[in-house]
C-alpha cells in the first residue's frame, strides 16, 4: 500500500473536527516550505545580474 493510500485510509477514519485540525496542519507544512524557499527565490534576480555575464561564463567554462 502506498503512502497516499495509507493517508487516504486514515483520513477516512477522522471526525470532522480532526479533519479541520488536519487541514490546518497541512497548511502549516506548506507555509513552512514556502518560507524556506522564499529567500532564495527573492535573491535570484539580484544575483543573476552578477552571474549572467560573459566574464562569469568564461570563468566557469572549464568546469
C-alpha positions as a printed Julia matrix, in Angstrom:
63×3 Matrix{Float64}:
   0.0    0.0     0.0
   1.4    3.4    -0.97
   1.76   6.27    1.47
  -1.03   8.14   -0.31
  -3.31   5.14    0.09
  -2.41   4.85    3.77
  -3.1    8.54    4.32
  -6.43   8.31    2.49
  -7.4    5.34    4.65
  -6.54   7.19    7.85
  -8.36  10.34    6.71
 -11.49   8.27    6.23
 -11.45   7.43    9.93
 -11.2   11.02   11.19
 -14.01  13.08   12.67
 -14.96  16.45   11.16
 -13.15  18.25   13.99
 -10.0   16.26   13.38
 -10.27  16.93    9.64
 -10.26  20.67   10.41
  -7.12  20.21   12.51
  -5.52  18.15    9.74
  -6.24  20.85    7.16
  -4.67  23.48    9.44
  -1.62  21.25    9.92
  -1.24  20.65    6.17
  -1.41  24.39    5.53
   1.26  24.97    8.19
   3.54  22.48    6.47
   3.02  24.18    3.1
   3.69  27.62    4.59
   6.9   26.43    6.25
   8.1   25.05    2.95
   7.28  28.33    1.19
   9.1   30.35    3.86
  12.25  28.27    3.43
  12.38  28.74   -0.34
  11.24  32.39   -0.41
  14.64  33.99    0.39
  16.34  32.05   -2.37
  13.67  33.0    -4.88
  13.82  36.64   -3.83
  17.62  36.76   -4.19
  17.71  35.1    -7.6
  17.08  38.21   -9.78
  19.65  40.24   -7.86
  22.28  37.55   -8.1
  21.53  36.97  -11.78
  22.88  40.43  -12.6
  26.28  39.24  -11.34
  26.07  35.68  -12.6
  24.75  36.17  -16.11
  27.76  37.93  -17.59
  30.28  36.92  -20.26
  33.06  37.18  -17.66
  31.28  34.76  -15.37
  30.61  32.34  -18.24
  34.3   32.41  -19.17
  35.34  31.79  -15.57
  33.18  28.65  -15.36
  33.71  27.37  -18.91
  36.45  24.92  -17.94
  34.41  23.16  -15.25
